Amino acid sequence: MDNNTILVIDDDRNILAIIELYLKKAGFQVATCTTGYEAMQAFRNTKPTLVVLDVMLPGKDGWTILHEIRQESATPVIMLTAKGDTGERVRGLELGADDYIAKPFDSNELVARIKAVLRRFAPSAESERTINLPDLSVSLENYSVVLDGEQIEMPPKEIELLYFLASHSGRVFTREQLLEQVWGFDFFGDSRTVDVHVKRIREKLGERENWQLRTVWGVGYKFDVRS
C-alpha cells in the first residue's frame, strides 16, 4: 500500500460520483469500478491503499469479491451496503472486512472512516509490529504467523486479533473492546464474531506450555505468557 489510491466498487454511478468528489477533496486519488466481474482486475491494476466495496453488484457480489481479495491481500476493505442489520455486519467482519457502513450514508463520515482505517494500517517500526515468543512469532510487518518454524495460514483479521492480544499479555479484554481495537469502530449488536475468530486461532495454534489464549468466563479473552 504505497500509493494514495482508494478503489470504489459500486454499480450506482451517482454514488460513485459523490464518493469520488469527497475523496478527491480529502486528497486521495480515486479509481472506480461498477461490476463484480471487473472488480479483481481493477484491484490488481490499481493496487489501492483501501477498497470501498458495495455488497450488491452485478456479476459477482461484494462478499465474493471480499473473499477473493483476502486470498491475496491484506488491503483494508470497507463494505458499503443498503442492508444495516447485525447479521450482515457479522458476515462482513468474519470474511475480513475492516469496517462497514450502511446506505444511505454521510459522505463526510465515510471519509472519516477511511482515514481511521488507514491510520491503523500506517507503517511503524518493525520491532513494534512483530512479537516473538517461544515457538511463536506474530508479525504485522508482513502479516505472518510462524509456529515451530512453520508458517501458519491465517486471514488478516485473525492475525490482527492474535497480535493485539499477544501484545497485551495478561490483560483481559471484553468482546466489545476487541471489536473496537481490532476492527476499529463501535459495534452494536451480536459480538459473536470475536468468538469465531478466537476459535479459529485456537484450532490453528493448539495449546502450549509457554503461552495460551484463554477465555475469561463472563468477561472476554486474554493472552497469557508463562515465565
N, C-alpha and C positions, 0 to 999 in steps of 0.2 A: 504494500500500500504506500507507494512512494509518489503518487500524484495527488491531485486535489479534485478528482472527478467523482461525482455522485451519479450512479446509474439508476434511473427511474423507469420502472416497468409497469405500465398501466395502459389499458385499452381505451380509456377516456381521454381524448386529446385536449379537452378543456382543462381537465385536472393536470395533465402534463404541462400545459402552458403556464398554469398558475404556479405549480411547484417549481418549474424552471425559472420563472421570474423571481421568485423569492430566494431561491438558492443562488442565483447569479448576483442578486443584490447583496447576499451574505458573503460573496467572494468565492463561491465554488464554481468549478466547471461542471457542466451537466451533459450527460448523454441520455437518450431516451429510447424506449422500445415499446411496441404496442401489442405484441403477440407472444404467447408462450413458446411457439416454435422458434422464434428468433432470439429468445432470452439468453440462452447459454452462449451463443455465438457473440452476442453483444457483450456479455460478461467477459469472455476471453479476449475480445478485441480491445476493450477499454481498460481492463484491469483496474476497476474502480476502487476508490477508498471505502465506499459504502454503497449498498444497494437498498433502494426503496422499492418494495415488491408487492404488487396487488395480488390478492388471492384469486379473484375471479378474472381469468384471462381466456381468450380464445386459443385453442390449441391445448397446450399443457397448462394446468392450473398452477397457482403460486406455490402450493405445497410440494408439487413435483419438482419445480424449479429450485426451491429451497433445498430439497434433498440432494439434488444434483450439484448445487453449489457447495454443499457441505462435504460432498465426496472428494472435492479437490481444493477447497479453500476455507480459511477461517475469516474471510472478509465479512465485516459486520453487515447484518441484514435487518431492516425494519419492515415488518409486514404491514400492509395497508389494505383494509377490507371494510366492507359495509356491515359485516357481522361483528357485533360487540359483545357477544356472550362469553361467559367464562370458559366454556368448553373449547371455543376457537382459540382463546388465548393460551390455554394449556397445550393444545396441539401445536401451536406455533413455537412455544418455548421448548417443548420436548423435541421438536425437529431441529432446534438450533437457532431459532430467531433471537435477535438481541434486543428487540423492542417490538411494540405492537401498538398501532394507532388505528382507531375506527373512523370511517367516514360517517357523516361529514366532519372534517377536522379543521382546526385553525392553522393556517399556513405558518404563522409565527411559532406555534407550538411544535409543528413538525421540524422546523429549522432548529429549534432549541433541543429537541430530542436527538437530532442528527449530531449536533455539536457535543451533547452529553455522551453519546455512544463513542464518538471519535476520541473524546478525552480519555475514556477508559482504555482505548487501544493505542494511546500515544506511547511512542517508544521511550524506554528508560534504560538505565544501566543494566547489563546482563546479570550482574550479581544480584540485582533486586528483582529479577524475573525468573530466577532459577532456584529451586530448593533441592538440596542434596541430603538424603537421609540414608542410613544403612540399607542397601539393596534397592533404593528407590530414588529416582530423580524426576522432578516435575518442572518443566520449563515453558514459560510463556514467550520466550525468545523465538523458539521455532515450533511451539505447540506440540511438545513431545512428552511422553511418559515412558521411562525406562525402568523395568523391573528385573532384577537379577541379570543385568546386562542386555536384556532383550526389550525392544521397543513394543509397547502395548498400544494397540489401535483404540483411540478414543475420539469421539467428536469434540469440537471446541468447547462446548458448554460443560461437559464432564471434566475436561482438563482445567477449565477456569474455576469450577467449583472445588475440585481437589486441591488446586493451588491455593485458593483462598483459605480453605480450612487448614491446610498444612502450614501455611504462613502465619496462622494464628493458633499455634499449637496450645492445647489445653483450654481454650476459650470456647464456651458454649454459645451457639447461635440458633435463634429460632428460624423456622422456615421463612417467615416474612422478612427477617433480616438478611437471610441468604438471597432471597429473590431481589431485594433492593441492592445488595452489594455486588452480586454476580451478574444479575440480569439488568440491573441499573435503573429500575423505575419501580414506583409503588405498584403493587399488585393486589387487586381487591378480588376476593373470592377464594376458590379452591387452590390450595398451595401444594397439592399432591405432586406437582412436577418435581419438587425437590426430592421427595421420597423416591420417585422413579430414577432420578439421576444418581442418588446415593446407592440404590440397589444395584444399578449397572456398574458403578465404580467398584463396589464390593465384589461383584461376580468376577471382575477382571483382575483385581489385585489379590483377593483372598485375605486370609488373616495372617498377621506377622507378630513375632515376639517383640520386635523393636518399636512398632507403631501400629495404630489401629484407628479406623474411622468408626466412632462409637455413636450409638443412639442414646440420648439422654431423655428418658421417657417423660412425656408431659411437657418437654421444653423444645428440644431440637437435636442438633448434632454437634460433635466436636471431634477434632483430630488429636489423638494422644501420642506423644513420643516418649518412650520409656528410656530412661538413662541406664 
